[in-house]
Amino acid sequence: MDYDVIVIGAGHNSLVTAAYAARAGYRVAVFEKRHLVGGAVSTEEVVSGYRFDYGGSAHILIRMTPIVQELELERYGLQYLELDPLFHCSDGETPWFVWRDLNKTAHELDKIFPGQGEAYQRFVQDWTPFAKSVNEAFLTAPNPLDLGKHLVWGSGMQKDWQQKLTHIMRPYGEVAKEYFSEERVRAPLTWMAAQSGPPPTETMSAPFLLWHPLYHVGGVARPRGGSGGLTLALKRAVEAHGGQIFLSAPIKDILTEGERAVGVRLQDGDVYTARAVVSGTHVLQTVDALPADKVPELARQVRTGNGFGMVLRLALKGKVQYRKHHEPESRVGLGLLIKNEQQLLKAYGEYLSGEPTSDPPIIAMSFSSIDDSLAPPDGEVLWLWAQYYPFKLARGTWAERSTEARDAILNAFEHYAPGTREQIVGELVQTPQWLHDNLGLRSGNVMHLEMGMDQMFAMRPFLGASEYRWPTLKNLYLTGASTHPGGGIMGASGRNTARTLLKDLSRSPKSRR
Ligand SMILES: Cc1cc2nc3c(=O)[nH]c(=O)nc-3n(C[C@H](O)[C@H](O)[C@H](O)COP(=O)(O)OP(=O)(O)OC[C@H]3O[C@@H](n4cnc5c(N)ncnc54)[C@H](O)[C@@H]3O)c2cc1C
């Protein structure tokens, strides 16, 4: 069978590329290894009556893109539910909220921690132009020469760029200290910045914190029915434009002729040809599917890291009951639950020594509070994301140590909501090994590759492959978290790839429908 475009994998980035190509009139086929679309953005009824996300849950970055509108995803069933408050922050004793409304957030903060609301306003004001520039950079194919323009000389940065650049190069833990004197404000913001993987001590990691102002711009949202609502809408969009999606159809090889990619061979031996092949899997999976002589050495040297997060997904027979937090708002947004900055650093220290952390900070998510399709009327889904967890352990295997790590997460959460343990009726424990085995996230890294500055922008996945074209083969394109701008539910990579692909295809307009 012959197509214009074959897409490998049905992660959300792949589906975004496929949807743009199908809309442009090309004959598109998507081949996905698993039995459902979405990869790390998928949802299923894992416990009877309870729907669990398998991967990402907080839809933040995609809201800063035009993808939902351009692909008319609401027409195909996507319904975003807004979270407000966006976050509830707590050390267990003194909770506070980040609302969508900046002034409301600052006003409440000042009442609880005098002076910190004003600091919060200043922080957001100082870094909004930078954050917007980074977002613009995310929405274009990375070019080393453009980087300075976007990051340093982007909108509003001209006058004080030297001072701003100094901050951008710093570890985010340090920048947080420069703005906030109160640790109970600093620690949750730092914990949120830690979500991409690099620790608060890493040089040049400040952008993970400096992005924070955009939470007040784009908000935080959830597709009704679970995260998979996004990828189901994308699937419908692809199919509505004549594209075909094959499930339980793993690709074994990318076929080449001379210096061109010409198609794929499935694991069952079936062969499909196309004018262009787009690989949206982990870049090391692409490497495995190619003939050895078509793989540049740099492609083998990418840093996947050593895991970093794990999730305990719980089905509860009752609602979450926090000890000190206000109800019901505390069950709505992401719970940034961290006792103090030391807790995060200690967790990172244990991780470096090859040990699962014994007392993790937690992001608590109980989205059945705003979406009644996720749990029975009296029940709740409670998903606890925790850091840090090495994929390769210094001692034992994940099969042996999963229960210990699961119990440590639950113990840590009981500090905030005692009695949760008695409410559990079902669960899924997603260790780094589980993520590796079930979602193809090598070494359990939910961002595919480490998000250090050495692997961002034009260096992602490796220098020479940054504009979504495979350097040694014509007609082979890359998309997904392994490419710029990296992991997270954003779709920007998928959209950027589509632009490169459609430009190339339009130069030889042979076979549109
Ligand atoms: C537990 C967890 C929590 C997260 N939380 C958040 C969050 O709250 N917010 C956020 O923004 N991000 C979050 N993330 C990160 C985010 O979900 C991912 O970075 C992102 O979804 C990656 O999408 P992708 O399309 O690039 O690739 P993937 O989702 O990795 O898709 C790749 C696809 O390729 C398929 N595939 C692999 N090999 C083959 C083959 N041989 N043949 C055919 N198909 C193949 C896979 O099955 C998969 O469907 C989280 C991730 C995880 C795992």
The ligand as an ORCA input file, in Angstrom:
! r2SCAN-3c Opt
* xyz 0 1
  C       3.548      9.808     33.910
  C       3.708     11.050     33.061
  C       3.246     12.266     33.532
  C       3.396     13.417     32.753
  N       2.830     14.609     33.176
  C       2.763     15.654     32.305
  C       1.908     16.760     32.566
  O       1.135     16.764     33.537
  N       1.932     17.800     31.689
  C       2.714     17.788     30.572
  O       2.712     18.772     29.811
  N       3.496     16.718     30.271
  C       3.497     15.646     31.096
  N       4.210     14.517     30.751
  C       5.060     14.529     29.545
  C       4.287     14.355     28.253
  O       3.129     13.572     28.466
  C       5.179     13.701     27.184
  O       6.425     14.344     27.127
  C       4.529     13.795     25.810
  O       3.194     13.336     25.875
  C       5.310     13.030     24.746
  O       4.523     13.013     23.569
  P       5.104     12.588     22.146
  O       4.003     12.699     21.161
  O       6.290     13.382     21.857
  O       5.612     11.099     22.307
  P       5.016      9.776     22.955
  O       3.781     10.073     23.731
  O       6.147      9.131     23.647
  O       4.544      8.941     21.691
  C       5.348      8.039     20.983
  C       4.431      6.965     20.408
  O       5.187      6.085     19.575
  C       4.714      4.771     19.783
  N       5.726      3.814     19.327
  C       6.921      3.515     19.925
  N       7.576      2.598     19.206
  C       6.807      2.312     18.119
  C       6.947      1.447     16.992
  N       8.023      0.658     16.845
  N       5.961      1.414     16.066
  C       4.863      2.185     16.177
  N       4.670      3.016     17.245
  C       5.637      3.087     18.189
  C       4.445      4.728     21.271
  O       3.620      3.650     21.629
  C       3.781      6.097     21.470
  O       2.395      6.042     21.265
  C       4.051     13.345     31.501
  C       4.482     12.112     31.020
  C       4.302     10.964     31.784
  C       4.733      9.634     31.233
*
